[in-house]
Amino acid sequence: MRFLPFAIMVIAMDGIMAGIPVINYILGLLALAAYPTLFWTLSRGKVFLIAVLTLTAASLFSGLSGTLSLAFSITLPGIILGASMLKRRSPGKAITFAFLPSLVVVILFLFNRSEIEAGFYLVAKQAFSNLGAVPGFISEKGDISKAMQSYLEVVFTLMPSFILLSGVFNVSLAYFAAQKLLQRSGFQAPSLPKFSTWRPGFKLVWIFIAGLLLTVFQIGGSEYAGWNILVFTGIIYFVSGLAVVESFFVKSKMPFIFKLLFYMGIFFAQLFSLVVLAGVGLFDCWFNFRHRRIDKAV
């Protein structure tokens, strides 16, 4: 297989550079997409050996934190993704199983929350101080500092949901890239559905309801978990709402300029569009708007 040497090289480089910001993220995405290539061309024993050697390299160059981050963000999801694609599981199941190690990353974050929070605010404070030295910067630094502090508190509170969303995005992108690579090499792995037909499983509704209850009743600080669950499921339903709208565009053969104006409107009305489209995606689980559209057209 012509992509095999490149796949092994990317995975090895990801282990060596696991502690370098930005570069480790780019290499991590490539490594996630590379693991299915290993599963389709090598024995499982060789794949696991490559994974162990990669983690060993990460421990030597990046220490324990880099090794744990690599293991639960890239290595384990990549192995699960590759094994699932080899068994020809549906894309939804493969992505869901490969996403699950992100829960461990969230647990590690919660255990080290105080240390991470201190570093997070220190970096933010330093960045704000540097911004204040820029000529023409607004002089009312006190008010801006308070607003920035409030904003950072919200961002840090919702960090677990951002970690989980990042895991879903990374694994989905890796599945798409891996499927294309395998296809180019003559292998047939299940393809992702068209975006206009995608809908999350109904089980996600119960997770959304659980988050809503935790937020409303606030039992023993449960609102922290509740808000993170709502943000996580809300963004997924937002994407599902976009898929519903895209299906209408496809069926009605909407001109590109109108589609562009719609997506620009979403960008400028971010909060409003987020709530509305998340609602559309949520209620589509019951009302199946796309199916109703087809019935009317027929």
N, C-alpha and C positions, 0 to 999 in steps of 0.2 A: 504494500500500500504506500503510495507516494507521500502521504501526509504523516506517516508514522514517525520518521526521524524528527520532523518539525514538532510533532505533538510531544515527544519525549523531551526535546530541548526546551520547549516552553514550560513544561511542568518542572523540569530541573531548575531553570532560571527563576521560576516563581518561588521555589524553596530558598534559593540563595538570596533573593532580594525581598524576602517577606517583610522585612522591617523598614523598607523605604516607601514613604507615602507616595501616592499617585502611581508610581511605577508598579508597586505591588498590586494595585487595583486593576490596572490594565492587563498585567501578566496573569492576575487571578482569573479574569474573565476568559482570557485565552486558554488558561489551564482547565477551567471548567468545561469548555467546549472540546478540549483535547482528550479528556478521560474516556468519553464514549469511543473515540478512535482506538484507544488501547484495548478496550473490551472487545471490539469487533475484529481485532487482528492478533491479539496475544492471549495467552492463557491467563486465568484469574490469578494464579500464583505470581506470574511476572508483573501483573498490574499492581498487586498488593506490595510486591518488593519495590517497585518504582515509587509507590506512595510512601513507604517506610523510609526509603533513602531520601526522599524529598523533605520529609518531616525532620529527619536527622540533620540535613543541611540547614534547615530553618533554625533548629535548636543551637547550632554552632554559630550562625551568623546573626540571629535575631533574638535569641534567648527564649524563655518560657512563654512570654506574652505573644511573641511573633509565631511561635509554634502552635499555640492554642488557637490563635486567630486563623492561621492557615488550615489547621485540621478541621475546624468546624465551619469555616466560611468557604473553603475551596476543596480540600482533599476528600472529606467525607461526602459532601454534596456531589462532587464529581464522580466518585465511585458509585454512589446510589443512582445517579443519572445514567451512567454508562451501563450498569447492570440492568436497569429498567428498560433502556432502549434496546439492549440486546435481547431481552425477553419479549420485546414488542408490546410493552404495556402502553396504554393510551397516553398521549402527551399530558393530559390533566393529572393522571396518577403519577407519572414519572416526575413531573414538576413538583407535585405536592410532597412526595416522599423525599425528593432531594432538598426541598425547602426546610424540612423538619429540623435539621441540625442548627438552623438559625435560632431556634428556641434555646439551645444551649448557649449561644452567643449572648442572648438576652439575659439568661441566668447569670453568666459571668459578669455582664455589665452591672446587674443589680447587686452582686456580691461586692463589686469594687466601685460602687456608685460614688461614695464620698471622695475617693481619690481622683476618679475621673472628673467629678464635678469641680474639684479644686483646680485641676489643670485646664478644664474647659473655660472657666471664668478668667483664669490667669491669661490665657491666650486671647480671649475676647477683649479683656481690659487693655492688653498691650496693643492690639489692633486698633482699638478706639483711640488710644493715646497717639499712635502714629498718624491716625486720620486727623486728629486735632491740629497737628503741625502743618497740614496742607494749607497753602495760601487760599483764602476765600472761603474756608470752612466756616460754618455758622458759629457765631460767637456764644450762643446760649448753650454751652456745653453741659450745664447742669441738667436742664430739662431733657436734652437728648440722651444724656447718660442714664437718667431714670427710665426713659422709654426703652432704651436699649437693654437695660437690666431686666425690665419686665418681659421683653421679647425673648431674651435668652433663657429666662426661667421657663417660659412656655415651651421653647424648643427642647430644652434639656428634659423637661417633664415627659415630653412625647418621644424621647429618644428610643425607647423600646419598640414603638410602632414603626419608627423610621428604619430601625435595624431589620425588622421583619419584612417591611416593604422592599428594602434593598435586597434581601435574600430572594424574595419572589421575582423581582426584576432581573437579578443576575442569573438565576437558574433558568428563567424563561428565555432570556437572550442566549444563554449557552445552549439550550435545547435547540433553538432555531439555527444557530451557527453549526452545531454538531450534525444536525439532520442534513444541512446543505453539504457539509464536508463528506459525510457518508454517502450521500447521493452522488456526489462527484466521483466517488471512488467505486461506484457500482453496487453499493449496499442500499437496501431499502428499509428505512426506519419510518415509523408512523409520523406523518406530517402534522404540524399544528393546524387547527381549523382556521378558516378565514376570519379576520378580525370582526367582520360584520355579523358573523354567526356565533361568536363566542359568548358564553354565559357562565358565570361561576356556579358551582354546585349548590343545591338547596340547603345543604348542611351549614353553609356559611351564614344563613339567616339566623340559625340558633346561636351562633357565636355573636352575631350583631345584637340579638335580643339580650344575651347574657351581659354584654358590655353596657347596654342601655340600663339594665336593672342595677348593675354595680354602680353606675354613675348617679342614678336617681336616688337610691336608698343610702349610699355612702356609709356603709357599715364597716367600721374599723379601717378607714382610709381606703375603702374599695374603689373610690372614684379615680384613684391613680391608675389602677388596672382598667377600669371602665373606660376612661378617656382614651387610653392607648388602644383598646379593642375597637372603640368606635372609629378612631382615625384609621386604623389598619383596614377594617372592613369597609369604611366609608370610601377610601381611595379605590379599593377594588370595585365597589359598586359604581363609583364615578367612571372608571374605565369601561365597565359594563354598559353604563348609560351612553357613553360615547359610541360603543359598538351598536347599540340600538339606533342611534341617530345615523351612524354610517350605513346601516342596513337600509334605512329610508332613502338615503342619498343614492345608494347603488340601485335600488328598485325603481326609483323615479328618474334615474340618469341625470342627476343634478349637475349643472355645469361646474367646472372646477372653481371659477371665480366666486360662486356662492358658497361653496364648501370652504374656501379660503377665508371669506368674510365671517363665516360662522365660527371657525376655529380662532380667528383673531378676536371675535367677541368674547369667547371663552377666556382668552388670555387677559383681556382688559376687565372683565367682570368675574374675577377669580372666585371669590367667596360665594357669590350668588350662583354662578354656573356650577361650582362644586356641589352645592347643596341640591340644586335642581336635578342635575344629571345623576348624582348619587341616588336620589329618590327614584328616578326613572329606572336605574339599574336594579334597585332593590325591588320595586313593584313588578318589574319584568319577570321576576321569579314566579309570581302568581298569575299575572295577566298575559304574559307571553306576547308582548306588543308586536314582535316581528311576525309571529304566526297569524295574528289578527290582520296584519297588513296584507299577508298573502291571501287570506280568505276573501278580503274585500276586493283584491285585484282580480281574483278568479270569478 
